[in-house]
């Protein structure tokens, strides 16, 4: 479609040139006709006498009328010709502008495609084309800055940032880009100093407060990290989870944290412990009831069954409570719920029931946790054997970083491999991975919207 429009623009350009040539030809034809009429008037004298510049012309009324008509036509033709010639540069510029606009749209389409494909070389090529066609320095330089960051070309990114700083307006975006580059360059102290100034200047800006909070989190200064994020209103669900976890890590009440978010396994686990320490077993079971479907974390059941147990008979009482909660959640494909029931009944020493729940899990879907529990049950029930699986047992699920895919046996707010904050997820949880890196979290929150949100 765009190629057809470009062809039409080129065709219109040549049509304009042709129209000018046609008007020039018409002018010569008109002069020829006019000259012929003058000769005819001279050869056919009449009653009308005209003296012009010492020339004497004598003709009739028909001749003079014809001459006047020719003069009017001649004037209009000359006026139109000069108007066309005068407007030709303007018409040429408008046609070129329309052509460049179409070419820029094509480049923007290819740019969006290459961003999704991650082809940095083509991103740079199309960005330079957009700059040529639209003369948009800020957008183009920012995209080139972004591309350098993606390629880890920090020197190039610094050069483009310097150019950005010379352009008018958009100071807010430049401040954000400066923070990103400092952070990417591992100049944490410089980034902190800049963020402190920016947070003071913009006390309700979520982005700056979040980044400074995460720097404090990397330093394990949980209280400062929580205070910063707590000062900002209208935060996202992800940051609400982060805020709740910081509250627990900084020594705050888990009951306050769970009111902020019950999506965090850390917060839910600490809240269960709190109610068990308060001997409020029913409340602890209600917490599991509200959160189990989305968390699916076996250690929550372990905490409920063994934390602060004062007497052995208390285990049976806890099992009765938790089994009511989990049975109504047990589905045909809910292996985590079946495993949780099997584990809870084994803690309560109800071995037959534990084996029954374990047998409901397809042997081909067993992992190391099922094997370990089976071994414990087999010690209590003599002659218990396991059928041969169709494939090897898999390892037990591990905490996984949604950024670098690093796996660990325990949860941490900070990934031990890539230092991403709040990116460690439990694979059985229904909470979707954020799938963002530190760089793309800053620049590519939406692949088709590169510029950070503008603020005054």
C-alpha positions, 0 to 999 in steps of 0.5 A: 500500500505504501509503495503504491502511495510513493509511486503516486507521489512521484507520478504527481511530481512529474505531472506538475512538471508536465503542467508547467511545460504545457502552459509554456507551450500554450503561451507560445501558441497564444502569442502566435494567434495574437500576432496573427490577429494583429496582422489581420486587424492591420489588413482589415481597417475599420471605423475604430482608430487606436494610437499607441506609442506613435503607432496608428491602428484602424479596425472595426468593433469586432476586431477590438473586442477580439483583441480585448478578449485576447489581452484578458486571456493572455493576462490570466495565462501569464498570471497562472504560469508565474504562480505555478513557477513561484509555488513549485519549490513549495509543492516540491517540499510538500511532496518530499515531506509526504514521501519522507513521512511514508518512509518514516512510517515504514522505518518505524514499523521495521523498528518495532519489529526489530525491537521485538526480535532483538536485532540491535544492528537493524534497530540502529539502522532504522533509528538513523533512518527515522532521524533522517526522515523526521528530524526528531533528534530526541527520539532518535538519540534516545533510541541509540542510547537505549541500543548501546545499553542493550549491547552493553556499550556503556561508552557509546551510551554515555556519548548519546546521553551527553547529546541528550543533555544538550537537547531542550526539554525532556529533563525528566527522561534524561534524569531517568536515563542518567540513573539507568546508565550509572546503575548499569555501569555499577556506579551504585554510589553515584546513582544513589547520590543522584537519586537522593536529589531527584527523590527530594525534588520529586517526593511523589515520583514512584520511579525514582523512589523505587530505584533508590529503594532497590539500591538500599535493598542491595545493601540489605538496609531494609528499613530505608528501602521500606521507608522510601517505597512506603512514601509513594502512593498508587504503586503496582501489585508487584511493588506492593508485594515488594513493599510487604516483604520489606516490611517483614525483613525490616522487622515489621509485623507480618499481620500488617504486611499481609494486609498489604499483600498476600501474594508473597510466600515469605509474608504468608509464612511469617503470618502463619508463624505469628498466629501459631505463636499466639496459639490461634491455629484457626486463624493460621489455617484461614490464612492458608485457605485464602492463599493456597490456590495461588502459592502452592508451597509445601513448606507453608504446610510444614510450618503449620504442622510443626511450628510451635507444637507443644504436645504431640496431640496438637499435630492431630488437631492441626491436621484436622483443620488443615485437611478440611481446607485442602480437601476442598481444593484438591483437584485431579491435577493438583499434585501439590495439594495431594502432596500437602495432604500426604505430608500433613497426615504423615506428621500426624502419624496417620500413615495409611491416609498419607499413603493414600494421598501419595498414591493419587499422584501419578508415579510418572510425576513424582519428584524427590519430595514424593520419594522422600515422603514415601521412604518415611511412610515405608518405614512405618508400613511394612511391605510397602513398595513403589511401582516402577515409573515410566521415566526417571524421577525429576529433582524437586522444584527450586526457587527460580529467578525470572530474570536469569533463570538461576535456581536456588533451594531457598527464597531471597529478595535478591537473586544471588546470580544477577542481583535482580530485586524481587525476581525469585519465584516459586515455580508451582505458584500461579503468580506469573513471572515478570520476565524482566531484566534490570535493563528492560525493566527500565527501558522496555516495559512495553516493547512498543513504547520506548520513552519513559512516561513524561512528567512535569 
